[in-house]
Amino acid sequence: MSQENTSPILIDCTECRRPTKHDSLHRKATRWDDEDSGICGGEEYQTLECRGCGTVSLAVDYWNSEDTDPDGNPLTTRTLYPSRTVRKPMESHYFLPNKVRIVYEETLRALSNKAPILAAIGIRAVVEAVCKDKECTERNLEKNIELLVKKGHLASDQGDFLHLQRFMGNAAAHEIEPPERDELTAALDIAENLLANLYVLPELAEKMKKSKAQLAARKVRTAKLTAPTKKTTS
């Protein structure tokens, strides 16, 4: 397909993970007018291709006559699809138990789609799923976190962090209070650290043990094959 616009656009690339130049492959503009109020506006849709990796994105630029700069020129709001705020799963998340992984992945989707209340509730649900998986089933989440510490699954300071997450989740669920983006990001970082310590690192350590044992066995077999044979005398 021929490029419709030779002037590149600098935007974040989801694959390159940095701002890169994008070419406009196709664009279409729409406009609306409200005769009663005299307000008008419109959108411009662009299909963009990264010059580095070739990833294709959609950009939607919206404007209306009521939203202007000090000189009276319309201001444009750009939205990119897929969203550039997408939070990708932690490395080796496939080691997580199925129910824990499902809740974790749904929480990531809520965070990536700018649903902070649902994301906060989701982070709390991740901790609850971990408690259930580790058979910590007291009458509430506070007691379950304390039991995780008591059983040795968590250090006491990690338990304190989870209590902070619990407060945030309570505010979101019961008071419909959305947390700030930075709070959510920090809370998810803590949750992912918990998941890594409880599930990912033990699996990786077990793989290393097996690899070490296999290497030792190979060395023994190699030594036997290369060892000189003793000659028998009559």
N, C-alpha and C positions, 0 to 999 in steps of 0.2 A: 504494500500500500504506500502510495506517495505521501510524503509529509506535507501537511497543509500549512504549517507555520515554520519558517526557517529559524526564527528566534527561539532559542531554548529557554525553558522555564526552570528555575532553581527551586526544587522542593526536596523534602526528605524522601529517601527510597526505602521501602520496607525490607528489601534484600541487602542492599549495600549498607544500610543502617547509618546513613549520613546524608547530608544534602548533596544531590547530584543534578546534573543538567538533564532535563526531560524535553523531548520533542513532542509537539502537538500533532497527533495523527488525524484527528477529526474534531470539529467543534460545531456546536449548534446553540443558537441564542433564542430565547423566548422573552416576550414582554407582555405585561398586563397593564391596563389603565382603568381606574375607577372614575367614571365621569362625575359621579355625585360629589366625591370628596376631592377630586383633582389629584389624588395620589397615584403614582405609577411605580412600577418596579419590573424586575426581570431576573432571569437566570441565564448563565452561559455554561454549557456542558462541554468538557474537553476530555478526550481520550489521550493520555500521556504515556510516553514510552521512555524508560530510563536509558540514557546513552551508554551507561556502564554495563548493566546486566540485562537490559531488554525487558524488565518487568513493566507490565502495563497497569496503569491506574486511571481512575476517573476523578476529575476535579469539577466541582460545581461552585461557581461564583454567583452570589446573590446580592442584589442591590434594591433599594427603594428610595423614592424621592424624599422621604421623611428623615432618612439617616444620612446626614451630610457632614463634610468637614467645615471649618470656619469660613472657607471661601464659597461654600454652597455646592461643592461637587459631591456627588453620591459616593458613599463609602461602600466598599465591596467586602463581603464576608466569604472566605473560601473554605469549603469542606472537601476533604480528600477521602476517597474510598479505594481500598480498605483504610480504616482509621490508622493514623500514625501513632495513636496512643495504645495500640494493642500490646498486651503483656503476654509474652510467650511463656509456655510451661518451663519449669525448672528442668535442668538436664537430668536424664535418667528417671523421669517421673513415672515411667512404665513399671518401675519397681514397687509403686505404691499399691496397697490392697485395693481391690476394685471399687468398693464403696467410697473409700477415702479419695481415690483418684477422680471419681465422677463428681463429687462435691467440689474438689479443688478446681477441676476444669470448668465447671459452671461458674465458679467464683471469678475465674480469670475472664470469662466472657462478660460477666456483669461489669467488672472493672474496665474492660476494654471498650464497652459500649456506654460508658459514662452513666452508670447506674450505681451511685455511691451507697445508697441505702441497702440495695440488694447485695452489693459487694461486701459491705460490713457484716451483714447477716451471714453471708456465705463464709467469710473467714471464721466466724464463730462456729458455723456448722462443720468446718474442716476440723477444728479442735474437738468438737463433740464426736465426730466420726473416729478420730484417733483414740479418744477415751474409750469408745465402745469397742474398737478393735483390740485395745489393750486390756479389756475387761475391767475398766474402771467405771462402774455404773452406780455411783451414789445418787442421792436424791436431786442434786443440781450440779451445774458445771463447775461451780466454785469448789465443791468437795471432790469432784472428779479430777480437777487439775492438781489439787493437793495429794490425791491418791497416786497420780502419775509420778509426782516427786517422791512420795513415800516408797513406791515400788522401784525407784531408781531409774525410771525412764527419762526423767528430767532432772537437771540441777535446780537448786532453789531459785537462783536468779532467773532461769528460764521460766519457771512457774510464775514469777512476778510479772514477767513480760506478758504471759498468757492471760493473767488477770486484767492487765490493761486492755488487751484485746477484748476480753469479756465485757468490760465496761463500755467499750465502743460499740460492740454488737448489741448490748442492751439498749443503748441510747437510740440506735438505728431501728431496732425492732419494736420497742415499747413507746418511745417518744417521737418516732419518725424524724429523727435528727440526723441529717446526712453529715458524715465526717469530711474533713478537708482531704484533698487528693494526697497531700504529703503524709497525712495520718494513715490513709489506706495503704499507701505504698510501703510505709514502715511496718504496718501490721502484717502485710503479706510477706514481707522479707522475713519477719520473725517466724511466721507460719511455715514458710519454705525451709528455714533453718531447722525447725522442729522435724519436718518431714524427712529432710536429708539425714539428720542424726538417727532417727528411729528406723528408717526403711532403706534409704539409698546407700549410705555408708556401710551398714552391715552386709548388704548384698555385694558391694564392690570388694569389701574385705574378704568375703567368702570366695569370690572369684580369684582374688590374688592368692589365697591359700591353695586353691585347686591348681592354679598355674604353677605355683612354687613346687607343689607335690609332683605335678607332671614333669616339670623340668628336672627334678631330682631323679625321677624314675628313668627319664631319657638318658641322663648322665650315667646311671648304673648300667643300663643296657648297652650304651656306647662303650663303656669301660670293659664290659664282658666281651664284646665283639672284637675290640682292638687288643685285648690282652694276649701276650704270646702264649702259645700252647706248649706244654711240657713234653719233651720227647721221652718215650719209654725205652729202656735198655733191656736187651735179651740176656 
